Amino acid sequence: MPRTIRPTPSLIRTAACLGIAALTLTACGSGSGSDSGGDSSGSVKVGLITKTDTNPFFVKMKEGAEKAAKDSGAQLITSAGKFDGDNAGQVTAIENMVAAGVKGILITPSDSKAIVPALEKARAKGILVIALDSPTDPRSAVDALFATDNLRAGELIGAYAKASMKGRTAKIATLDLAPGVAVGVQRHDGFLKGFGIGEKDPAIVCSQDTGGDQAKGQTAMENCLQKAPDINVVYTINEPAALGAYTALRAKGREKDVLIVSVDGGCTGTRAVKDGKIAATSQQYPLRMAAEGVGAVVKFAENGKKATGYTDTGVSLITDKAQAGAASKDTAYGLDNCWG
Amino acid sequence: MTATTAPYAELKTPTTARRLLTAPTTGPLAALLLACVFFSLSTDQFLTGGNFSLIVQQVMVVGTLAIGQTLIILTAGIDLSCGAVMAFGSIVIAKMAAEGTLPPLAAITMGLVVCGGFGLLNGLLVQKIPLPPFIVTLGMLNVAFALTHIYSEEQTVTSLPGPLTALGETFPLGNTDITYGSLLTIVLFLLLAYALSSTGWGRHVYALGNSQEAARLNGIRTSRLTIGIYTVAGVLYGLAALLLISRTGVGDPQAGQTENLDSITAVVLGGTSLFGGRGSVLGTFIGVLIVGVFRNGLQLMGVASIYQTLITGILVILAVTVDQMSRRKSR
């Protein structure tokens, strides 16, 4: 027969209970001190749900929302998915925020389609829902969208790359995001549009997915160089992918004669532009998205008017090697306005 | 054997205060109650019927997975593939029904069969070759993940027919709304708790977890039992897939990526030993609720979600520490 397990000394169990109890109290105690600010009745509650807690882009977005909430006397509640693509986690966050009595929810949807039923439920309860950064599918699933025009962001660096190449024959590698993700597709398409070529153009000699990750960007670039050693233009979905590509190019001694362009405008990425690792990047403004989002919810609480439609939160081309025909700002401006 | 086979019965009929203190579910239950008291005192919205039914809705998917996970961990195994198998099941159900390949009910059945098949395969590999459960299910995690993305073509499946989301619908009870899915989850927990504590099969599961060799020498058909447990767990993952679809209203190929670890978290928080042979599915239910209550309560207080991860991590380490200490003392 299996060994009988004796009842364990009650001491251990009691100690465990006390331990958990202490943990419960301290953990929550620290929380109530930092964020909640008590149940100040009357203040407008605003919910912000990002894709993840850790991506610097969303950290900056949260910072913008916190500042805007403080300035207008609103209370900000934040939540996030566990990973990029965590739809179920965002659904749970929406439900909890509705239960907490928020007036409006600002959300960066991880999955533009899958989040729709949960958003509809929240809107049915009279809550203002605004998508930040990424649209929902269909776009009408939210009241309003505050976002970068990603197609425009791609166009800016496409036109810049075209101007930089001035008549030289381009051999292009595109380091993309992932199949079917709208942000990646729009930036990619925008780049091609700005460069004045189509998807099937022979100038594109290599296309790889990177997930926007530096290590994967490096691997992708290494593979592209194996396939087509004469690549001279690299489009990257974001600056981590661009820096990965730069590392791969430097290993081959090609970092000086290959033009890398990117999108995002993070502080690390903008510094890389300043250092000449990346030729140009399209900078977007998450802080502005969040601040305007909070403002819209506060306004809704005051006068009952819901924000509608699409608000372009702007994008600027950042480079220190300006090209005729591609309006740009320098890296000093870029560093003043970068996120992360 | 009483301490291992019927921990819950002890809770319900405490003979002495000492026995109550030593029941495996006492610690988790105390933690859950303390958390509830704390959140009730710190927010106005926590202590409402609507909020409790919400928490149950939120934990039903990982809860159902965790029942299967409990069974496997009781045999001293582990299942890393449960979330991925669930995701594949949910895409099979959603896609077949939405595209009309099969009528909705047949599509649901197909999902259960597919998930059960994965469980059966896990069980066969663990038992017949034999391979360590960790490796088998790690491999199966990747297989199921890839199949999900291949079969779904990376597309979220929307516009699901009614029967697929029926479990997500609510009925009023007092002034709260309960979903049918929450009820199903609770019924599953009670069913498996009964099977484990009051049937011969249940006693065999515990015996197997304590020592496979001893169980075999005692005439238990351990091979069949193990394969059966993995298969039952697979079918439970299929039910979790159905619950997931009904909850979110879509078939989502990205789903299930953290649920394997979430289910293990719930099992451990519920006082089930990772070394097998000791624990209960009711403990797991408490474990699932602890995670759900913290997530909900911290959100209501306006605490950022990263604290929820922090606290869950510390609780898991605490729970395993307790398990280890009590094992050492019992030797």
Interface residues (C-beta under 8 A of the other chain):
Chain A: M1 P2 R3 T4 I5 R6 P7 T8 P9 S10 I12 R13 T14 A16 C17 G19 I20 A21 L23 T24 L25 A27 C28 S30 G31 S32 S34 D35 S36 G37 D39 K45 D53 Q75 L76 I77 T78 S79 A80 K82 F83 G85 D86 N87 A88 V91 T92 A93 E95 N96 M97 A99 A100 G101 S110 D111 K113 A114 V116 P117 A118 P179 G180
Chain B: M1 A3 T4 R18 R19 L21 T22 T26 G27 A30 A31 L34 A35 F38 F39 S42 T43 D44 Q45 G50 N51 L54 Q57 Q58 V61 E154 Q155 T156 T158 Y206 A207 N210 S211 A214 A215 N218 L244 R247 T248 G249 V250 D252 Q254 A255 Q257 T258 G277 R278 R295 N296 G297 L298 Q299 L300 M301 G302 V303 A304 S305 I306 Y307 T309 L310 I311 I314 L315 L318 T321 V322 M325 S326 K329 S330
